[in-house]
């Protein structure tokens, strides 16, 4: 599973080298479906923009590495390779389908 995530989801980009440290043992699913923008992996501001410095670091390295055909234009618009992006999305979905049940078994249920 780790090899799959490292290669197919993270593109071999080391989160540790970016100073990103996510401790799954402290991740708790509170079941909060009411709080606007709540997510255990990041938050969203009321204006709809992500407020996640770690995500910004990862995205910038993805752009620099040119994965998914990523380019940021002078206008601020982002260009993606549609086929590669859809494949990446499927890899993320696969990883989550394997991780979420494992997380609940290892870490425990909400509360």
Biotite code that builds the C-alpha atoms (Angstrom):
import biotite.structure as struc

atoms = struc.array([
    struc.Atom([0.000, 0.000, 0.000], chain_id="A", res_id=1, res_name="UNK", atom_name="CA", element="C"),
    struc.Atom([2.786, 2.435, 0.898], chain_id="A", res_id=2, res_name="UNK", atom_name="CA", element="C"),
    struc.Atom([4.584, 1.794, -2.394], chain_id="A", res_id=3, res_name="UNK", atom_name="CA", element="C"),
    struc.Atom([1.341, 2.371, -4.321], chain_id="A", res_id=4, res_name="UNK", atom_name="CA", element="C"),
    struc.Atom([0.661, 5.678, -2.542], chain_id="A", res_id=5, res_name="UNK", atom_name="CA", element="C"),
    struc.Atom([4.265, 6.836, -2.909], chain_id="A", res_id=6, res_name="UNK", atom_name="CA", element="C"),
    struc.Atom([4.412, 6.075, -6.630], chain_id="A", res_id=7, res_name="UNK", atom_name="CA", element="C"),
    struc.Atom([0.865, 6.652, -7.860], chain_id="A", res_id=8, res_name="UNK", atom_name="CA", element="C"),
    struc.Atom([-0.478, 9.344, -5.528], chain_id="A", res_id=9, res_name="UNK", atom_name="CA", element="C"),
    struc.Atom([2.616, 11.247, -4.377], chain_id="A", res_id=10, res_name="UNK", atom_name="CA", element="C"),
    struc.Atom([4.695, 10.725, -7.563], chain_id="A", res_id=11, res_name="UNK", atom_name="CA", element="C"),
    struc.Atom([7.724, 9.873, -5.436], chain_id="A", res_id=12, res_name="UNK", atom_name="CA", element="C"),
    struc.Atom([7.630, 13.315, -3.819], chain_id="A", res_id=13, res_name="UNK", atom_name="CA", element="C"),
    struc.Atom([8.854, 13.056, -0.234], chain_id="A", res_id=14, res_name="UNK", atom_name="CA", element="C"),
    struc.Atom([6.437, 14.755, 2.142], chain_id="A", res_id=15, res_name="UNK", atom_name="CA", element="C"),
    struc.Atom([9.088, 14.628, 4.842], chain_id="A", res_id=16, res_name="UNK", atom_name="CA", element="C"),
    struc.Atom([11.513, 16.599, 2.645], chain_id="A", res_id=17, res_name="UNK", atom_name="CA", element="C"),
    struc.Atom([8.792, 19.253, 2.281], chain_id="A", res_id=18, res_name="UNK", atom_name="CA", element="C"),
    struc.Atom([8.398, 19.442, 6.061], chain_id="A", res_id=19, res_name="UNK", atom_name="CA", element="C"),
    struc.Atom([4.979, 17.805, 5.884], chain_id="A", res_id=20, res_name="UNK", atom_name="CA", element="C"),
    struc.Atom([4.369, 15.471, 8.771], chain_id="A", res_id=21, res_name="UNK", atom_name="CA", element="C"),
    struc.Atom([0.950, 13.892, 9.042], chain_id="A", res_id=22, res_name="UNK", atom_name="CA", element="C"),
    struc.Atom([0.515, 11.609, 12.026], chain_id="A", res_id=23, res_name="UNK", atom_name="CA", element="C"),
    struc.Atom([-2.259, 9.132, 11.272], chain_id="A", res_id=24, res_name="UNK", atom_name="CA", element="C"),
    struc.Atom([-2.393, 8.064, 14.911], chain_id="A", res_id=25, res_name="UNK", atom_name="CA", element="C"),
    struc.Atom([-3.605, 11.553, 15.897], chain_id="A", res_id=26, res_name="UNK", atom_name="CA", element="C"),
    struc.Atom([-6.078, 11.807, 13.011], chain_id="A", res_id=27, res_name="UNK", atom_name="CA", element="C"),
    struc.Atom([-9.593, 11.520, 14.374], chain_id="A", res_id=28, res_name="UNK", atom_name="CA", element="C"),
    struc.Atom([-12.782, 11.347, 12.372], chain_id="A", res_id=29, res_name="UNK", atom_name="CA", element="C"),
    struc.Atom([-15.239, 13.219, 14.557], chain_id="A", res_id=30, res_name="UNK", atom_name="CA", element="C"),
    struc.Atom([-18.047, 12.579, 12.122], chain_id="A", res_id=31, res_name="UNK", atom_name="CA", element="C"),
    struc.Atom([-18.531, 16.345, 11.807], chain_id="A", res_id=32, res_name="UNK", atom_name="CA", element="C"),
    struc.Atom([-20.674, 16.842, 8.737], chain_id="A", res_id=33, res_name="UNK", atom_name="CA", element="C"),
    struc.Atom([-22.026, 20.235, 9.812], chain_id="A", res_id=34, res_name="UNK", atom_name="CA", element="C"),
    struc.Atom([-18.990, 22.514, 10.254], chain_id="A", res_id=35, res_name="UNK", atom_name="CA", element="C"),
    struc.Atom([-18.284, 24.416, 7.043], chain_id="A", res_id=36, res_name="UNK", atom_name="CA", element="C"),
    struc.Atom([-14.993, 23.425, 5.456], chain_id="A", res_id=37, res_name="UNK", atom_name="CA", element="C"),
    struc.Atom([-14.130, 20.783, 8.042], chain_id="A", res_id=38, res_name="UNK", atom_name="CA", element="C"),
    struc.Atom([-11.736, 18.082, 6.988], chain_id="A", res_id=39, res_name="UNK", atom_name="CA", element="C"),
    struc.Atom([-9.162, 16.093, 8.939], chain_id="A", res_id=40, res_name="UNK", atom_name="CA", element="C"),
    struc.Atom([-6.725, 16.727, 6.053], chain_id="A", res_id=41, res_name="UNK", atom_name="CA", element="C"),
    struc.Atom([-7.218, 20.485, 5.712], chain_id="A", res_id=42, res_name="UNK", atom_name="CA", element="C"),
    struc.Atom([-9.734, 23.250, 5.995], chain_id="A", res_id=43, res_name="UNK", atom_name="CA", element="C"),
    struc.Atom([-11.587, 25.540, 3.630], chain_id="A", res_id=44, res_name="UNK", atom_name="CA", element="C"),
    struc.Atom([-12.099, 29.245, 4.214], chain_id="A", res_id=45, res_name="UNK", atom_name="CA", element="C"),
    struc.Atom([-15.633, 30.673, 3.871], chain_id="A", res_id=46, res_name="UNK", atom_name="CA", element="C"),
    struc.Atom([-14.579, 32.051, 0.456], chain_id="A", res_id=47, res_name="UNK", atom_name="CA", element="C"),
    struc.Atom([-14.103, 28.468, -0.729], chain_id="A", res_id=48, res_name="UNK", atom_name="CA", element="C"),
    struc.Atom([-10.302, 28.644, -0.876], chain_id="A", res_id=49, res_name="UNK", atom_name="CA", element="C"),
    struc.Atom([-8.242, 25.924, 0.752], chain_id="A", res_id=50, res_name="UNK", atom_name="CA", element="C"),
    struc.Atom([-6.316, 26.968, 3.826], chain_id="A", res_id=51, res_name="UNK", atom_name="CA", element="C"),
    struc.Atom([-3.626, 24.330, 3.842], chain_id="A", res_id=52, res_name="UNK", atom_name="CA", element="C"),
    struc.Atom([0.056, 25.294, 3.711], chain_id="A", res_id=53, res_name="UNK", atom_name="CA", element="C"),
    struc.Atom([1.115, 21.662, 3.311], chain_id="A", res_id=54, res_name="UNK", atom_name="CA", element="C"),
    struc.Atom([-1.110, 21.278, 0.259], chain_id="A", res_id=55, res_name="UNK", atom_name="CA", element="C"),
    struc.Atom([0.427, 24.439, -1.207], chain_id="A", res_id=56, res_name="UNK", atom_name="CA", element="C"),
    struc.Atom([3.939, 23.000, -0.740], chain_id="A", res_id=57, res_name="UNK", atom_name="CA", element="C"),
    struc.Atom([2.963, 19.723, -2.402], chain_id="A", res_id=58, res_name="UNK", atom_name="CA", element="C"),
    struc.Atom([1.175, 21.439, -5.288], chain_id="A", res_id=59, res_name="UNK", atom_name="CA", element="C"),
    struc.Atom([4.146, 23.732, -5.979], chain_id="A", res_id=60, res_name="UNK", atom_name="CA", element="C"),
    struc.Atom([6.525, 20.756, -6.162], chain_id="A", res_id=61, res_name="UNK", atom_name="CA", element="C"),
    struc.Atom([4.087, 18.979, -8.493], chain_id="A", res_id=62, res_name="UNK", atom_name="CA", element="C"),
    struc.Atom([4.118, 22.027, -10.779], chain_id="A", res_id=63, res_name="UNK", atom_name="CA", element="C"),
    struc.Atom([7.929, 22.240, -10.668], chain_id="A", res_id=64, res_name="UNK", atom_name="CA", element="C"),
    struc.Atom([8.197, 18.516, -11.492], chain_id="A", res_id=65, res_name="UNK", atom_name="CA", element="C"),
    struc.Atom([5.638, 18.849, -14.281], chain_id="A", res_id=66, res_name="UNK", atom_name="CA", element="C"),
    struc.Atom([3.586, 15.893, -13.085], chain_id="A", res_id=67, res_name="UNK", atom_name="CA", element="C"),
    struc.Atom([0.126, 15.587, -14.610], chain_id="A", res_id=68, res_name="UNK", atom_name="CA", element="C"),
    struc.Atom([1.204, 18.131, -17.214], chain_id="A", res_id=69, res_name="UNK", atom_name="CA", element="C"),
    struc.Atom([0.639, 20.795, -14.555], chain_id="A", res_id=70, res_name="UNK", atom_name="CA", element="C"),
    struc.Atom([1.290, 24.374, -15.544], chain_id="A", res_id=71, res_name="UNK", atom_name="CA", element="C"),
    struc.Atom([0.296, 27.612, -13.855], chain_id="A", res_id=72, res_name="UNK", atom_name="CA", element="C"),
    struc.Atom([-0.254, 30.382, -16.385], chain_id="A", res_id=73, res_name="UNK", atom_name="CA", element="C"),
    struc.Atom([0.554, 34.051, -15.793], chain_id="A", res_id=74, res_name="UNK", atom_name="CA", element="C"),
    struc.Atom([-3.189, 34.583, -15.340], chain_id="A", res_id=75, res_name="UNK", atom_name="CA", element="C"),
    struc.Atom([-3.127, 32.170, -12.399], chain_id="A", res_id=76, res_name="UNK", atom_name="CA", element="C"),
    struc.Atom([-5.122, 29.562, -14.301], chain_id="A", res_id=77, res_name="UNK", atom_name="CA", element="C"),
    struc.Atom([-3.965, 25.966, -13.948], chain_id="A", res_id=78, res_name="UNK", atom_name="CA", element="C"),
    struc.Atom([-3.620, 23.555, -16.863], chain_id="A", res_id=79, res_name="UNK", atom_name="CA", element="C"),
    struc.Atom([-3.758, 19.791, -16.254], chain_id="A", res_id=80, res_name="UNK", atom_name="CA", element="C"),
    struc.Atom([-3.422, 16.801, -18.542], chain_id="A", res_id=81, res_name="UNK", atom_name="CA", element="C"),
    struc.Atom([-7.032, 15.586, -18.373], chain_id="A", res_id=82, res_name="UNK", atom_name="CA", element="C"),
    struc.Atom([-6.329, 11.869, -18.900], chain_id="A", res_id=83, res_name="UNK", atom_name="CA", element="C"),
    struc.Atom([-3.408, 11.803, -16.443], chain_id="A", res_id=84, res_name="UNK", atom_name="CA", element="C"),
    struc.Atom([-5.462, 13.753, -13.901], chain_id="A", res_id=85, res_name="UNK", atom_name="CA", element="C"),
    struc.Atom([-8.377, 11.329, -14.138], chain_id="A", res_id=86, res_name="UNK", atom_name="CA", element="C"),
    struc.Atom([-5.993, 8.400, -13.680], chain_id="A", res_id=87, res_name="UNK", atom_name="CA", element="C"),
    struc.Atom([-4.468, 10.145, -10.651], chain_id="A", res_id=88, res_name="UNK", atom_name="CA", element="C"),
    struc.Atom([-7.948, 10.696, -9.228], chain_id="A", res_id=89, res_name="UNK", atom_name="CA", element="C"),
    struc.Atom([-8.634, 6.958, -9.575], chain_id="A", res_id=90, res_name="UNK", atom_name="CA", element="C"),
    struc.Atom([-5.364, 6.180, -7.763], chain_id="A", res_id=91, res_name="UNK", atom_name="CA", element="C"),
    struc.Atom([-6.371, 8.520, -4.922], chain_id="A", res_id=92, res_name="UNK", atom_name="CA", element="C"),
    struc.Atom([-9.789, 6.837, -4.760], chain_id="A", res_id=93, res_name="UNK", atom_name="CA", element="C"),
    struc.Atom([-8.156, 3.396, -4.619], chain_id="A", res_id=94, res_name="UNK", atom_name="CA", element="C"),
    struc.Atom([-5.814, 4.509, -1.830], chain_id="A", res_id=95, res_name="UNK", atom_name="CA", element="C"),
    struc.Atom([-8.699, 5.983, 0.178], chain_id="A", res_id=96, res_name="UNK", atom_name="CA", element="C"),
    struc.Atom([-10.848, 2.871, -0.272], chain_id="A", res_id=97, res_name="UNK", atom_name="CA", element="C"),
    struc.Atom([-8.004, 0.876, 1.290], chain_id="A", res_id=98, res_name="UNK", atom_name="CA", element="C"),
    struc.Atom([-6.964, 3.433, 3.887], chain_id="A", res_id=99, res_name="UNK", atom_name="CA", element="C"),
    struc.Atom([-10.276, 4.470, 5.456], chain_id="A", res_id=100, res_name="UNK", atom_name="CA", element="C"),
    struc.Atom([-11.291, 1.000, 6.685], chain_id="A", res_id=101, res_name="UNK", atom_name="CA", element="C"),
    struc.Atom([-7.726, 0.379, 7.856], chain_id="A", res_id=102, res_name="UNK", atom_name="CA", element="C"),
    struc.Atom([-7.705, 3.726, 9.693], chain_id="A", res_id=103, res_name="UNK", atom_name="CA", element="C"),
    struc.Atom([-10.924, 2.861, 11.513], chain_id="A", res_id=104, res_name="UNK", atom_name="CA", element="C"),
    struc.Atom([-9.629, -0.560, 12.495], chain_id="A", res_id=105, res_name="UNK", atom_name="CA", element="C"),
    struc.Atom([-6.237, 0.685, 13.707], chain_id="A", res_id=106, res_name="UNK", atom_name="CA", element="C"),
    struc.Atom([-7.140, 4.088, 15.168], chain_id="A", res_id=107, res_name="UNK", atom_name="CA", element="C"),
    struc.Atom([-10.679, 3.369, 16.235], chain_id="A", res_id=108, res_name="UNK", atom_name="CA", element="C"),
    struc.Atom([-14.118, 4.742, 15.639], chain_id="A", res_id=109, res_name="UNK", atom_name="CA", element="C"),
    struc.Atom([-15.136, 8.370, 16.251], chain_id="A", res_id=110, res_name="UNK", atom_name="CA", element="C"),
    struc.Atom([-15.320, 9.445, 19.859], chain_id="A", res_id=111, res_name="UNK", atom_name="CA", element="C"),
])
